[in-house]
Amino acid sequence: MAKSTIQKINDKYNETGSVQNKLRSGRPRKTSASADRLIVKQFKANRRKPAAEVANEMLHSMEIKISPQTVRNRLYAQGFHERIARR
């Protein structure tokens, strides 16, 4: 490891008391971890259900208004990738 890297880490620790990264600005997530689990649960119950229907069910069950793209993003993050069913 380079000397400069170690020096920067040491300076950061002396300045802040920690070597953790600072919080960054950005848009907050619309769904919580429990909402993400519910999305996956609904998807597993019926894998052919459109993302728009799952988003609509989230509105009724948890009163969270999310877009179908958000549903797709959460499923993709959990390892469910879009595939076309074979006939």
MOZI-V499303 format. One record per pair of residues at least 12 apart in sequence whose ideal C-beta (glycine too) atoms are under 6 Angstrom apart, sorted by the first residue. I is the first residue (numbers start at 0). J is the second residue. Records with the same first field share a line. If there is no record, write none. Layout:
I->J / J
//
This chain:
29->65
34->61 / 63
35->73
38->70 / 73
39->77
41->53
42->74
50->67 / 70 / 71
51->67
53->70
54->67 / 70
//
